[in-house]
Amino acid sequence: MKMDGKTVLITGSTDGVGRYVATQLAVAGAKVLIHGRDSARAKTLSDEIKRAGGAEPVFYQADLSSLAETRKLADAVLADRRRLDVFISNAGIGSQNGGPGRQTSADGHELRFAVNYLAGFLLAHLLLPLLKASAPSRIVNVASLGQHPIDFDDVMITKGYSGGRAYAQSKLSQIMFTIDLADELRGSGVTVNSLHPATYMNTTMVRAGGITPMSTVEQGGDAILHLVSGDDVASKSGLFFNGMNEAKANPQAYDAAARKRLRALSLELTGLPAA
Ligand SMILES: NC(=O)c1ccc[n+]([C@@H]2O[C@H](COP(=O)([O-])OP(=O)(O)OC[C@H]3O[C@@H](n4cnc5c(N)ncnc54)[C@H](OP(=O)(O)O)[C@@H]3O)[C@@H](O)[C@H]2O)c1
């Protein structure tokens, strides 16, 4: 897919791999809708994109730890845009951002589940009419190889909490959602795939975890860009990629009953109507 003239929303693009992807897409001619929490970081990115030869991006500010702010973000995009060719759900917090203790969102949900998964679930659903109207279009969920099965008796991890488990549960949730949404979107011209971009890229979340980086943001960013614009994946949907290659996720991802439970819970928590 040629990106010239395409409109792309990428959450969490004020830092890390999202920032690289936003810049590459803008330089390739896309209208890029950048998102983050901090307008100063957005201004820095906007200047960087213009210097690199891309069109000025449009900044949307929203804290995805609040479902109300997440809804406002979707509303703003729907009000401003007549088309949306790609939605990249990339914003996330690592296992240790904000310390090792359990944290909760504005809505009282476990924070990693809320920011890394629920916000993207809600955004994708709210943006679907525009994505469908712009078909062929794509959704890319930036997940991870770090995956932990969901304990449906304690999804908010009130017992035995660790940041690593919370992060990995949220990432598997994204992958399970991807498989379900692909089923729902069959025949609509909208594809949805998820990926592990690269292992321990040199980004804020990796550094916050005290981990020595092993990959560059360019490596992970290019894997994301592959799902955004690769012709070889144009008709693929519902898949998980490790970098450039199709891969298997944690077995719970292929458990239809578990996906159904997650979907019902997610619809309830986000206040979306049950289908
Ligand atoms: N780094 C890796 O090695 C690695 C490996 C596998 C998967 N991933 C995934 O790749 C994605 C990007 O990660 P990264 O490494 O680039 O991380 P990063 O450098 O820490 O950037 C995270 C981005 O998410 C945004 N964000 C965080 N919390 C938010 C919130 N509550 N509301 C709105 N935006 C929020 C940040 O915005 P602010 O600028 O406002 O902080 C930032 O733009 C994540 O989904 C991550 O799980 C990363």
The ligand as an SDF file (V2000), in Angstrom:
LIG
                    3D

 48 52  0  0  0  0  0  0  0  0999 V2000
   10.3360   -1.4630   23.7200 N   0  0  0  0  0  0  0  0  0  0  0  0
   10.2400   -2.7370   23.4050 C   0  0  0  0  0  0  0  0  0  0  0  0
   11.2370   -3.4620   23.3460 O   0  0  0  0  0  0  0  0  0  0  0  0
    8.9100   -3.3400   23.0960 C   0  0  0  0  0  0  0  0  0  0  0  0
    8.8340   -4.7190   22.8900 C   0  0  0  0  0  0  0  0  0  0  0  0
    7.6050   -5.2950   22.5850 C   0  0  0  0  0  0  0  0  0  0  0  0
    6.4880   -4.4900   22.4650 C   0  0  0  0  0  0  0  0  0  0  0  0
    6.5940   -3.1360   22.6760 N   0  0  0  0  0  0  0  0  0  0  0  0
    5.3790   -2.3290   22.5630 C   0  0  0  0  0  0  0  0  0  0  0  0
    5.6160   -1.2310   21.7110 O   0  0  0  0  0  0  0  0  0  0  0  0
    4.7330   -0.1550   22.0560 C   0  0  0  0  0  0  0  0  0  0  0  0
    5.5260    1.1410   22.1560 C   0  0  0  0  0  0  0  0  0  0  0  0
    6.4610    0.9990   23.2080 O   0  0  0  0  0  0  0  0  0  0  0  0
    7.8210    1.8360   23.3100 P   0  0  0  0  0  0  0  0  0  0  0  0
    8.8710    0.8720   23.6640 O   0  0  0  0  0  0  0  0  0  0  0  0
    7.9700    2.7160   22.1250 O   0  0  0  0  0  0  0  0  0  0  0  0
    7.4810    2.6820   24.6290 O   0  0  0  0  0  0  0  0  0  0  0  0
    7.7660    4.1800   25.0780 P   0  0  0  0  0  0  0  0  0  0  0  0
    8.9800    4.7380   24.4270 O   0  0  0  0  0  0  0  0  0  0  0  0
    7.7210    4.1290   26.5650 O   0  0  0  0  0  0  0  0  0  0  0  0
    6.5110    4.9730   24.4800 O   0  0  0  0  0  0  0  0  0  0  0  0
    5.2310    4.7030   24.9370 C   0  0  0  0  0  0  0  0  0  0  0  0
    4.2400    5.6570   24.2920 C   0  0  0  0  0  0  0  0  0  0  0  0
    2.9440    5.3750   24.8630 O   0  0  0  0  0  0  0  0  0  0  0  0
    2.4120    6.5510   25.4200 C   0  0  0  0  0  0  0  0  0  0  0  0
    1.6440    6.3350   26.6390 N   0  0  0  0  0  0  0  0  0  0  0  0
    2.0270    5.6960   27.7700 C   0  0  0  0  0  0  0  0  0  0  0  0
    1.0660    5.7450   28.7000 N   0  0  0  0  0  0  0  0  0  0  0  0
    0.0430    6.4500   28.1410 C   0  0  0  0  0  0  0  0  0  0  0  0
   -1.2270    6.8620   28.6050 C   0  0  0  0  0  0  0  0  0  0  0  0
   -1.6570    6.5990   29.8480 N   0  0  0  0  0  0  0  0  0  0  0  0
   -2.0030    7.5810   27.7690 N   0  0  0  0  0  0  0  0  0  0  0  0
   -1.5900    7.8840   26.5400 C   0  0  0  0  0  0  0  0  0  0  0  0
   -0.4030    7.5310   26.0370 N   0  0  0  0  0  0  0  0  0  0  0  0
    0.4090    6.8230   26.8450 C   0  0  0  0  0  0  0  0  0  0  0  0
    3.6180    7.4310   25.7510 C   0  0  0  0  0  0  0  0  0  0  0  0
    3.1880    8.7670   25.7960 O   0  0  0  0  0  0  0  0  0  0  0  0
    3.9780    9.8960   26.6300 P   0  0  0  0  0  0  0  0  0  0  0  0
    4.9680   10.4870   25.6630 O   0  0  0  0  0  0  0  0  0  0  0  0
    2.8920   10.8290   27.0060 O   0  0  0  0  0  0  0  0  0  0  0  0
    4.6430    9.1890   27.7910 O   0  0  0  0  0  0  0  0  0  0  0  0
    4.5380    7.1200   24.5820 C   0  0  0  0  0  0  0  0  0  0  0  0
    4.2100    7.9080   23.4740 O   0  0  0  0  0  0  0  0  0  0  0  0
    4.0570   -0.5610   23.3660 C   0  0  0  0  0  0  0  0  0  0  0  0
    2.7560   -1.0230   23.1060 O   0  0  0  0  0  0  0  0  0  0  0  0
    4.9390   -1.6970   23.8620 C   0  0  0  0  0  0  0  0  0  0  0  0
    4.2400   -2.5970   24.6950 O   0  0  0  0  0  0  0  0  0  0  0  0
    7.7620   -2.5450   22.9890 C   0  0  0  0  0  0  0  0  0  0  0  0
  1  2  1  0
  2  3  2  0
  2  4  1  0
  4  5  1  0
  4 48  2  0
  5  6  2  0
  6  7  1  0
  7  8  2  0
  8  9  1  0
  8 48  1  0
  9 10  1  0
  9 46  1  0
 10 11  1  0
 11 12  1  0
 11 44  1  0
 12 13  1  0
 13 14  1  0
 14 15  2  0
 14 16  1  0
 14 17  1  0
 17 18  1  0
 18 19  2  0
 18 20  1  0
 18 21  1  0
 21 22  1  0
 22 23  1  0
 23 24  1  0
 23 42  1  0
 24 25  1  0
 25 26  1  0
 25 36  1  0
 26 27  1  0
 26 35  1  0
 27 28  2  0
 28 29  1  0
 29 30  1  0
 29 35  2  0
 30 31  1  0
 30 32  2  0
 32 33  1  0
 33 34  2  0
 34 35  1  0
 36 37  1  0
 36 42  1  0
 37 38  1  0
 38 39  2  0
 38 40  1  0
 38 41  1  0
 42 43  1  0
 44 45  1  0
 44 46  1  0
 46 47  1  0
M  CHG  2   8   1  16  -1
M  END
$$$$
